[in-house]
Amino acid sequence: MSTHDVDPATVEVIRNYLTSAATEMQRTLIRTAYNTIIYEILDFGISVFDRDLNLIADSPGLALFLGANDYGIKKAIDHVGEENMNPGDVLIMNYPYWSGTHTQDVLLFAPVFLDEELIGYTTCRAHWLDLGAKDSGYVLDSTDVHQEGVLFPGTKVYKEGEPDPEIMDLIRFNSRMPDKVTGDLNAQVAAVRTGEQRLQELYEKYGGATVEAAIDKILEHGEETSRSAVADLPDGTWSATGYADGVNRDPDDLIKLCAEVTINGEEFSVDFSGSSPEVDEPLNIPPGMSETIGKLCFKTLTTPDEDSNGGQYAPLSVNAPEDTIFNASYPAPTFTVWTGIVAIDVVYQALAKGMPDRVPASTGGDLADIMLYGENPETGRPFVEANNEGVGWGGGVGHDGANALMHISETMVRNIPVEVFENKAPIRFDELSLRVDSGGPGEHRGGLGIRRDYRMLEPVGALSIIQKTRTENWGLDGGEPGAKNVVALDSDEDDFDERIQVLVDNDDLYNDKSVKYVGMFRGNFKPGEVISNRTAGGGGYGDPFERDPDAVREDVLDGYVTPEAAREQYGVVVSKDGVVDEAATAKLRES
């Protein structure tokens, strides 16, 4: 704790300087990255830390990376040793039990020195296309972490300003797409170097004593603000249980996710006790991600409109017991960490029991990714392209849920524009639309998911990364769940079943047998075959029969709700010319 005095105006200038530095790191990364997952989707997380590893600035991309950065850099420095770092070093870490996510979400960080004195760290985590995993794209059926890629526990890829040629070769020769991977590595190096330069400039301009006194004030204010916000929340303990799909198992054998939230005065805790034990499937959640799940939910309730800093999380504690899926330990596989995405909605479900006026109904509860891979027919070179999809968000007090937004875990993340995706992979999109009737019925309707149909123009490999398809999300106060996530596979080829490895089979949930309904899958597709990705809707809030009939009429006219669903789910009769039949509606609602 600094004893140097600093005025509030200077504190605010330094705070904004740090935030600006993180934003400039983000822009550097986007402008220099090689793959669309980074520069289009924004699948990254950037953080700046002081010398004591307190978060002092970030630039959000994927929210789950930011808390994972906190956890990961502490583990890496414990492993390497602060005394073994030098000016110009850049280190790489993707060991999932320390890094907080899977092996292809690679954390690069640089110690920042000024006149040989360590003053902080800059970090940049981003998704790499390939790093020695057994399969292209995503590994969906691993039983051991060593099937998921080459592991770096905190390794110097740059030493005193120069790249280590042996480490660079190790990365290059363990990737199916070495040019793109090394290009993205260099983009991340450029990002951390940008942050390094800005932090040095800040210290040179104001002096170390002033900057560190300002950082102390920033962290103190963050803690005071979040503690005050927690104190304004109701005290109590609430719990919820949700489920994620298993892989290659009995459809009724699901992954159990338990969350208990306790608020006591200014303290806020999340406990994942009672959840399923570790599994020999790539569904286990690293402890760093479990902490981040708690941080994300906590942040949205306490300081959602403020830039993040480490002080804000002082009131929070997270318990991820070692014998559960929330505390993956070596060598448990972790590649499809989407289980953690599902868990976020379980934490919110627990919170909704204590503060339904503050927490809306469930989102679609997943990211609903489709990933394509193979050989580009124009260049003859390997490619991997992925697309996250929006889901419906839940209705709440006084509002409907938003349509087709990225899951809250993704924050600033985007999908890839149609024109870009069709240019990068040999496909055509037959349809991209809101998924009619997918929003959960309620006085305030849940938001709609989307439907996106991929038609293959050349032989292509494809997979889906969806973790919640067999169980419904949840509504509030009489509201009903939205439609479930599902992928429909359409082919007339006789050998189709032989080419598709279905890891989560949902055919038994749907009456239409003209297509194959699945959750997670991997397979080789022929020209003309179609993948139809249909994402879940948000849950509804309140009794659907209390919804304003004119709002239902507007939903029908907008194509959000069919006339049949308006009648059956809301008790509202809408004529073919878009007029509410008031007499028939009153009679139907009375019955």
LINKALIN-V416120 format. One record per pair of residues at least 6 apart in sequence whose C-alpha atoms are under 8 Angstrom apart, sorted by sequence separation. I is the first residue (numbers start at 0). J is the second residue. D is the distance in whole Angstrom. If there is no record, write none. Layout:
I:J:D  I:J:D
This chain:
32:38:6  36:42:6  37:43:7  48:54:5  49:55:7  59:65:7  92:98:7  95:101:5  111:117:6  112:118:6  129:135:7  132:138:7  141:147:7  156:162:6  157:163:5  171:177:5  174:180:7  244:250:8  261:267:6  262:268:7  277:283:6  319:325:5  320:326:6  321:327:7  327:333:7  351:357:7  374:380:5  375:381:6  393:399:7  394:400:4  421:427:6  438:444:6  439:445:5  473:479:7  474:480:5  506:512:8  554:560:5  555:561:6  565:571:5  566:572:5  573:579:5  574:580:7  47:54:6  48:55:5  93:100:8  94:101:8  95:102:6  110:117:7  111:118:6  112:119:7  129:136:7  156:163:5  170:177:8  171:178:8  245:252:7  260:267:7  261:268:5  319:326:6  321:328:8  351:358:5  374:381:4  375:382:6  393:400:4  394:401:8  405:412:7  421:428:8  438:445:4  439:446:7  473:480:5  474:481:8  509:516:7  555:562:6  565:572:7  566:573:8  572:579:6  573:580:6  29:37:7  30:38:7  46:54:7  47:55:6  48:56:7  57:65:8  93:101:7  94:102:6  98:106:7  110:118:8  111:119:5  128:136:7  155:163:7  202:210:6  244:252:8  245:253:5  260:268:6  261:269:7  350:358:7  351:359:7  373:381:6  374:382:6  392:400:5  393:401:7  405:413:7  438:446:5  472:480:5  473:481:8  565:573:7  571:579:7  572:580:6  29:38:5  46:55:8  47:56:5  93:102:5  110:119:6  111:120:5  138:147:7  171:180:7  201:210:8  244:253:5  245:254:6  260:269:5  302:311:8  351:360:8  372:381:7  373:382:6  391:400:7  392:401:5  437:446:8  438:447:5  471:480:6  472:481:7  506:515:6  551:560:8  571:580:8  572:581:8  28:38:8  46:56:6  47:57:6  93:103:7  110:120:5  111:121:7  156:166:6  171:181:7  243:253:6  244:254:6  259:269:6  260:270:6  372:382:5  373:383:7  391:401:6  392:402:7  437:447:5  438:448:7  471:481:7  506:516:5  555:565:7  562:572:7  46:57:4  93:104:7  109:120:6  110:121:7  156:167:7  170:181:8  242:253:6  243:254:5  258:269:7  259:270:5  347:358:7  372:383:4  391:402:5  392:403:8  417:428:7  436:447:7  437:448:6  471:482:7  472:483:8  505:516:5  506:517:7  562:573:6  572:583:6  29:41:8  45:57:6  46:58:7  93:105:5  108:120:7  109:121:5  242:254:5  243:255:7  258:270:6  259:271:7  348:360:8  371:383:6  372:384:6  390:402:7  391:403:5  392:404:7  435:447:7  471:483:6  504:516:7  505:517:5  562:574:8  571:583:8  572:584:5  44:57:8  45:58:5  92:105:6  93:106:6  108:121:6  109:122:7  132:145:8  133:146:5  242:255:5  243:256:7  258:271:5  259:272:8  298:311:8  348:361:7  370:383:7  371:384:5  389:402:8  390:403:5  391:404:6  434:447:6  470:483:7  504:517:5  505:518:7  571:584:5  44:58:7  45:59:7  91:105:7  92:106:5  108:122:4  132:146:6  133:147:6  167:181:8  241:255:6  242:256:6  257:271:5  258:272:7  298:312:8  347:361:8  370:384:6  371:385:6  389:403:4  390:404:5  392:406:8  433:447:6  434:448:5  469:483:7  503:517:6  504:518:6  551:565:7  570:584:6  44:59:6  45:60:8  54:69:7  91:106:6  92:107:7  107:122:6  108:123:6  132:147:4  133:148:7  240:255:7  241:256:5  256:271:7  257:272:7  297:312:8  370:385:4  388:403:8  389:404:4  390:405:6  433:448:6  434:449:5  468:483:6  503:518:5  504:519:8  43:59:8  44:60:5  91:107:5  106:122:7  107:123:5  131:147:7  132:148:4  240:256:6  241:257:7  257:273:6  258:274:8  369:385:6  370:386:6  388:404:8  389:405:4  390:406:6  433:449:4  434:450:5  467:483:8  468:484:5  501:517:7  502:518:7  503:519:5  571:587:7  43:60:5  44:61:6  52:69:8  75:92:7  90:107:6  91:108:7  106:123:6  107:124:6  131:148:4  132:149:7  240:257:5  256:273:8  257:274:5  344:361:6  368:385:7  369:386:6  388:405:6  389:406:7  432:449:6  433:450:6  467:484:7  468:485:6  501:518:8  502:519:5  503:520:7  570:587:6  571:588:8  42:60:6  43:61:6  44:62:7  89:107:7  90:108:5  106:124:4  130:148:5  131:149:5  239:257:6  240:258:6  256:274:5  294:312:7  297:315:7  344:362:7  368:386:6  369:387:7  387:405:8  431:449:7  432:450:5  501:519:7  502:520:5  551:569:8  555:573:8  570:588:5  41:60:6  42:61:6  46:65:7  89:108:6  90:109:6  105:124:5  106:125:7  130:149:6  238:257:7  239:258:6  255:274:5  256:275:7  368:387:5  431:450:6  432:451:7  465:484:8  501:520:4  502:521:8  25:45:7  41:61:7  44:64:5  45:65:7  52:72:8  89:109:5  104:124:6  105:125:6  238:258:6  239:259:7  255:275:5  344:364:6  367:387:6  368:388:6  430:450:7  431:451:4  485:505:8  500:520:6  501:521:7  551:571:7  24:45:7  43:64:7  44:65:6  52:73:7  71:92:8  88:109:6  89:110:7  104:125:5  105:126:6  238:259:4  254:275:6  294:315:7  366:387:6  367:388:6  430:451:5  431:452:7  499:520:7  500:521:5  552:573:6  556:577:7  46:68:7  75:97:7  87:109:7  88:110:7  104:126:4  105:127:7  237:259:6  238:260:6  293:315:8  366:388:6  367:389:8  429:451:8  430:452:5  499:521:6  500:522:6  555:577:8  74:97:6  87:110:8  103:126:6  104:127:6  236:259:7  237:260:5  293:316:8  341:364:5  366:389:7  428:451:7  429:452:5  430:453:8  499:522:4  546:569:7  548:571:6  21:45:7  44:68:8  74:98:8  86:110:7  87:111:8  103:127:5  149:173:7  236:260:6  237:261:7  269:293:6  293:317:6  340:364:7  341:365:6  366:390:7  428:452:6  429:453:6  489:513:8  490:514:7  498:522:6  499:523:7  544:568:8  545:569:8  21:46:7  85:110:7  86:111:7  103:128:7  236:261:4  340:365:6  365:390:7  428:453:5  429:454:7  489:514:5  498:523:6  543:568:7  544:569:5  552:577:7  21:47:7  71:97:5  72:98:8  84:110:7  86:112:6  103:129:7  235:261:6  236:262:7  340:366:8  364:390:8  387:413:7  388:414:6  427:453:6  428:454:6  488:514:6  489:515:7  498:524:8  543:569:5  544:570:6  552:578:7  70:97:7  71:98:4  85:112:8  103:130:6  234:261:7  235:262:5  290:317:6  363:390:5  387:414:5  426:453:6  427:454:5  487:514:6  488:515:5  552:579:7  70:98:7  71:99:6  102:130:8  234:262:5  235:263:7  289:317:8  290:318:8  337:365:7  362:390:7  363:391:5  386:414:6  387:415:8  426:454:6  427:455:7  487:515:6  488:516:6  70:99:7  86:115:7  233:262:7  234:263:5  290:319:8  337:366:8  362:391:6  363:392:6  386:415:6  426:455:5  427:456:7  487:516:5  488:517:8  17:47:8  68:98:7  232:262:8  234:264:7  267:297:8  289:319:7  362:392:4  363:393:8  403:433:7  425:455:7  426:456:5  486:516:6  487:517:6  549:579:7  67:98:6  68:99:8  361:392:7  362:393:5  402:433:8  425:456:5  426:457:7  485:516:7  486:517:5  548:579:7  67:99:5  360:392:8  361:393:5  425:457:6  485:517:6  486:518:6  25:58:7  67:100:7  229:262:8  230:263:8  286:319:7  360:393:4  441:474:8  485:518:6  230:264:5  246:280:7  359:393:5  360:394:6  425:459:8  484:518:8  21:56:6  22:57:8  64:99:8  71:106:8  229:264:7  230:265:5  245:280:8  359:394:6  360:395:6  439:474:7  443:478:8  21:57:6  22:58:6  64:100:8  72:108:8  229:265:5  230:266:8  289:325:6  359:395:4  384:420:8  441:477:7  442:478:7  445:481:7  469:505:7  21:58:5  229:266:7  245:282:8  289:326:7  358:395:7  359:396:7  441:478:4  468:505:8  490:527:8  491:528:8  17:55:7  18:56:5  68:106:8  227:265:7  229:267:7  440:478:6  441:479:6  490:528:5  17:56:6  18:57:7  226:265:5  286:325:6  356:395:7  366:405:7  384:423:7  439:478:7  440:479:5  489:528:6  490:529:7  18:58:7  130:170:7  135:175:8  226:266:7  284:324:6  285:325:6  286:326:5  356:396:6  366:406:6  384:424:7  439:479:5  440:480:7  488:528:8  489:529:5  283:324:5  284:325:5  285:326:5  286:327:6  365:406:7  439:480:5  440:481:7  488:529:6  489:530:7  131:173:5  282:324:8  283:325:7  284:326:6  285:327:5  364:406:7  382:424:8  438:480:8  439:481:4  488:530:5  489:531:8  130:173:6  131:174:5  283:326:7  284:327:6  285:328:7  363:406:8  400:443:7  403:446:7  438:481:5  439:482:7  487:530:6  488:531:6  130:174:5  131:175:8  283:327:6  362:406:7  399:443:5  400:444:6  401:445:7  402:446:4  403:447:6  437:481:5  438:482:7  486:530:7  487:531:5  544:588:7  102:147:7  103:148:8  129:174:5  130:175:8  277:322:7  398:443:6  399:444:5  400:445:4  401:446:5  402:447:5  403:448:5  437:482:5  486:531:6  487:532:7  102:148:6  129:175:6  269:315:8  272:318:7  276:322:6  277:323:6  278:324:7  393:439:8  397:443:7  398:444:8  399:445:6  400:446:4  401:447:7  402:448:6  403:449:6  436:482:8  437:483:8  486:532:5  487:533:8  102:149:8  129:176:7  267:314:6  268:315:6  269:316:6  270:317:6  271:318:6  272:319:7  276:323:4  277:324:4  292:339:7  296:343:7  391:438:7  394:441:8  396:443:8  399:446:7  400:447:8  485:532:7  486:533:6  102:150:7  128:176:7  266:314:5  267:315:5  268:316:5  269:317:5  270:318:5  271:319:5  272:320:6  275:323:6  276:324:5  277:325:8  283:331:7  285:333:7  395:443:7  485:533:5  265:314:6  266:315:6  267:316:7  268:317:6  269:318:6  270:319:6  271:320:7  274:323:6  275:324:6  277:326:8  283:332:6  284:333:6  375:424:7  376:425:8  394:443:5  484:533:6  485:534:6  130:180:8  268:318:8  273:323:7  274:324:7  277:327:7  281:331:8  282:332:7  283:333:5  289:339:7  292:342:8  293:343:8  296:346:7  375:425:7  394:444:5  468:518:6  484:534:5  485:535:8  128:179:8  129:180:7  272:323:7  274:325:8  280:331:8  281:332:4  282:333:5  283:334:8  288:339:7  292:343:6  296:347:7  393:444:8  394:445:5  467:518:8  483:534:7  484:535:4  128:180:7  271:323:8  279:331:7  280:332:6  281:333:4  282:334:7  283:335:8  284:336:6  393:445:5  394:446:7  466:518:7  482:534:8  483:535:5  127:180:6  278:331:7  279:332:7  280:333:8  281:334:5  282:335:5  283:336:7  293:346:8  371:424:8  392:445:6  393:446:6  465:518:6  466:519:7  482:535:5  483:536:7  68:122:7  271:325:7  277:331:7  281:335:5  282:336:6  284:338:7  391:445:7  392:446:5  464:518:8  465:519:6  481:535:6  482:536:5  97:152:8  281:336:7  282:337:7  283:338:7  284:339:6  391:446:4  392:447:8  463:518:7  464:519:6  481:536:4  482:537:8  68:124:7  94:150:5  127:183:7  282:338:6  390:446:8  391:447:4  463:519:5  464:520:8  480:536:8  481:537:5  93:150:6  94:151:6  300:357:8  390:447:7  391:448:5  462:519:7  463:520:6  480:537:7  481:538:5  92:150:8  93:151:5  94:152:5  390:448:4  462:520:5  463:521:7  480:538:4  481:539:7  92:151:5  93:152:6  389:448:6  390:449:7  462:521:4  479:538:6  480:539:6  64:124:7  91:151:6  92:152:5  93:153:8  389:449:7  461:521:6  462:522:6  478:538:7  479:539:5  91:152:7  92:153:5  388:449:8  460:521:8  461:522:6  478:539:4  479:540:7  91:153:5  92:154:7  125:187:8  460:522:6  461:523:6  477:539:8  478:540:4  90:153:6  91:154:5  124:187:8  460:523:4  461:524:7  475:538:7  477:540:7  478:541:5  90:154:5  91:155:6  123:187:6  459:523:6  460:524:6  474:538:4  475:539:7  476:540:6  477:541:5  478:542:5  90:155:4  91:156:6  343:408:8  458:523:7  459:524:5  472:537:7  473:538:5  474:539:5  475:540:5  476:541:5  477:542:5  478:543:6  89:155:6  90:156:5  458:524:6  459:525:7  472:538:7  473:539:8  474:540:6  475:541:6  476:542:7  477:543:8  50:117:6  52:119:7  88:155:7  89:156:6  90:157:7  123:190:7  458:525:5  50:118:5  51:119:8  52:120:8  88:156:8  89:157:5  123:191:6  340:408:7  457:525:6  458:526:6  49:118:6  50:119:4  88:157:5  89:158:7  122:191:6  455:524:7  456:525:8  457:526:5  49:119:4  50:120:7  87:157:7  88:158:5  121:191:5  455:525:7  456:526:5  48:119:6  49:120:6  87:158:6  88:159:5  89:160:8  121:192:8  455:526:5  456:527:6  47:119:8  48:120:5  87:159:4  88:160:6  228:300:8  229:301:6  454:526:8  455:527:5  47:120:6  48:121:6  85:158:8  86:159:6  87:160:4  88:161:8  121:194:6  228:301:5  454:527:6  455:528:6  47:121:5  78:152:8  79:153:7  85:159:6  86:160:7  87:161:8  121:195:6  228:302:8  454:528:6  455:529:6  46:121:6  47:122:6  78:153:7  79:154:8  120:195:7  454:529:5  45:121:8  46:122:5  225:301:5  453:529:5  454:530:7  45:122:6  46:123:7  75:152:7  76:153:8  224:301:8  225:302:6  269:346:8  452:529:7  453:530:5  45:123:5  75:153:5  224:302:7  452:530:6  453:531:6  44:123:6  45:124:6  119:198:8  452:531:4  43:123:7  44:124:5  107:187:7  395:475:8  451:531:6  452:532:6  43:124:5  44:125:7  107:188:7  376:457:8  393:474:8  450:531:7  451:532:5  43:125:4  109:191:6  450:532:6  451:533:7  42:125:6  43:126:7  108:191:7  109:192:8  449:532:8  450:533:4  42:126:6  107:191:8  111:195:6  258:342:8  449:533:6  450:534:7  110:195:8  226:311:8  360:445:8  363:448:7  373:458:8  374:459:8  448:533:7  449:534:5  109:195:8  113:199:6  225:311:5  256:342:6  260:346:7  373:459:6  448:534:5  449:535:8  111:198:8  112:199:7  221:308:7  224:311:7  225:312:7  258:345:6  259:346:7  372:459:6  373:460:6  448:535:5  37:125:7  111:199:7  221:309:7  222:310:4  223:311:8  226:314:6  257:345:7  258:346:6  371:459:7  372:460:5  447:535:7  448:536:5  37:126:7  221:310:5  222:311:4  225:314:7  256:345:7  260:349:7  371:460:6  372:461:6  447:536:5  448:537:8  36:126:7  218:308:6  220:310:7  221:311:4  222:312:7  259:349:7  260:350:7  371:461:4  446:536:6  447:537:7  217:308:8  218:309:6  219:310:6  222:313:6  258:349:7  370:461:6  371:462:7  445:536:6  446:537:5  218:310:4  222:314:7  369:461:7  370:462:5  445:537:4  446:538:8  217:310:8  218:311:7  369:462:6  370:463:6  445:538:5  34:128:8  369:463:5  370:464:8  444:538:7  445:539:4  243:338:6  368:463:6  369:464:7  444:539:5  445:540:7  367:463:7  368:464:5  443:539:6  444:540:7  367:464:6  368:465:6  438:535:8  439:536:6  441:538:8  442:539:7  443:540:5  243:341:7  366:464:8  367:465:5  437:535:7  438:536:4  439:537:6  440:538:7  441:539:4  442:540:6  443:541:6  89:188:7  242:341:8  366:465:7  434:533:7  437:536:5  438:537:5  439:538:4  440:539:5  441:540:5  442:541:5  444:543:8  241:341:8  365:465:7  434:534:8  437:537:8  438:538:7  439:539:4  440:540:8  441:541:5  442:542:5  443:543:8  241:342:7  365:466:7  438:539:7  441:542:5  442:543:5  365:467:6  440:542:8  441:543:4  442:544:7  364:467:7  440:543:5  441:544:7  442:545:5  443:546:7  241:345:6  441:545:8  442:546:4  240:345:6  441:546:7  442:547:7  140:246:7  239:345:6  239:346:7  238:346:8  364:472:7  239:348:6  363:472:7  238:348:8  239:349:5  362:472:7  238:349:5  361:472:6  237:349:5  238:350:8  361:473:5  447:559:7  237:350:7  295:408:8  360:473:6  361:474:6  360:474:5  237:352:6  360:475:5  237:353:7  359:475:8  236:353:8  367:484:7  235:353:7  363:481:7  361:480:8  365:484:8  233:353:7  355:475:8  363:483:7  233:354:7  363:484:7  435:558:7  436:559:6  435:559:5  436:560:5  341:466:7  348:473:8  434:559:8  435:560:6  436:561:7  341:467:7  433:559:7  435:561:7  337:464:8  337:465:7  338:466:6  436:564:7  440:568:6  441:569:8  335:464:7  337:466:6  440:569:7  402:536:8  143:279:7  142:279:5  400:537:7  141:279:8  142:280:5  400:538:8  141:280:6  142:281:7  400:539:8  140:280:6  141:281:6  399:539:8  139:280:8  140:281:6  139:281:6  138:281:8  391:534:8  393:536:8  394:537:7  390:534:6  391:535:6  392:536:7  393:537:4  394:538:6  395:539:8  396:540:7  34:179:7  389:534:7  390:535:6  391:536:4  392:537:4  393:538:5  394:539:5  395:540:5  33:179:5  388:534:7  390:536:6  391:537:4  392:538:7  393:539:6  394:540:5  33:180:8  47:194:8  390:537:7  393:540:7  33:182:6  34:183:7  32:182:6  33:183:6  31:182:8  32:183:5  31:183:8  32:185:8  32:186:5  31:186:5  32:187:8  28:186:5  27:186:7  28:187:6  55:214:7  28:189:7  27:189:7  28:190:5  55:217:8  27:190:6  55:218:8  369:532:8  24:189:8  25:190:7  367:532:8  24:190:5  27:193:8  23:190:8  24:191:7  367:534:6  24:193:6  23:193:7  24:194:6  365:535:8  23:194:8  363:534:7  364:535:7  363:535:4  20:193:8  21:194:6  362:535:8  363:536:5  20:194:6  362:536:7  363:537:5  362:537:4  363:538:8  361:537:6  362:538:6  20:197:6  360:537:7  361:538:5  20:198:8  360:538:5  360:539:6  360:540:6  17:198:8  359:540:7  100:284:8  16:201:8  100:285:6  144:329:7  145:330:8  147:332:7  99:285:5  144:330:5  99:286:6  100:287:7  143:330:6  144:331:6  147:334:7  13:201:8  97:285:8  99:287:4  100:288:6  143:331:6  144:332:4  96:285:5  97:286:8  98:287:7  99:288:5  142:331:7  143:332:5  144:333:7  95:285:6  96:286:7  97:287:7  142:332:6  96:287:7  141:332:6  141:334:8  139:334:7  138:334:6  139:335:7  13:210:7  137:334:7  138:335:7  137:335:8  14:213:8  13:213:7  14:214:8  10:213:5  14:217:7  5:209:6  9:213:7  10:214:8  3:208:6  4:209:7  176:381:7  3:209:7  10:216:7  175:381:7  176:382:7  1:208:7  5:212:6  10:217:7  4:212:7  5:213:6  3:212:6  1:211:7  2:212:7  1:212:5  0:212:8  1:215:7  0:215:7  71:287:7  70:287:5  250:469:8  67:287:5  66:287:7  67:288:6  245:466:8  66:288:7  244:466:5  67:290:8  243:466:6  244:467:6  66:290:7  67:291:6  243:467:5  244:468:7  63:288:7  66:291:5  242:467:7  243:468:8  244:469:7  65:291:8  243:469:8  64:291:8  243:470:8  63:291:6  66:294:7  242:470:7  63:292:7  96:327:7  63:295:7  96:328:6  101:333:6  102:334:7  62:295:7  96:329:7  100:333:7  101:334:5  100:334:8  101:335:7  136:370:7  101:336:7  136:371:8  100:336:7  136:372:7  135:372:7  95:333:7  136:383:6  135:383:8  57:306:7  56:306:7  57:307:7  56:307:6  57:308:8  55:307:7  56:308:6  54:307:8  55:308:5  250:503:7  54:308:5  55:309:6  247:501:8  248:502:8  250:504:7  53:308:8  54:309:5  128:383:7  247:502:5  248:503:8  53:309:5  54:310:8  246:502:5  247:503:6  53:310:8  246:503:6  245:503:7  244:503:7  246:519:8  18:306:8  137:462:8  139:464:8  62:407:8  63:408:6  40:386:8  62:408:5  63:409:7  40:387:8  61:408:7  62:409:6  36:384:7  61:409:5  62:410:6  35:384:7  36:385:7  60:409:7  61:410:6  36:386:8  60:410:6  61:411:6  59:410:7  60:411:5  61:412:6  59:411:7  60:412:6  41:411:7  42:412:6  41:412:5  40:412:5  41:413:7  40:413:5  39:413:7  40:414:5  39:414:7  40:415:6  39:415:6  35:415:8  139:519:8  139:520:8  139:521:8
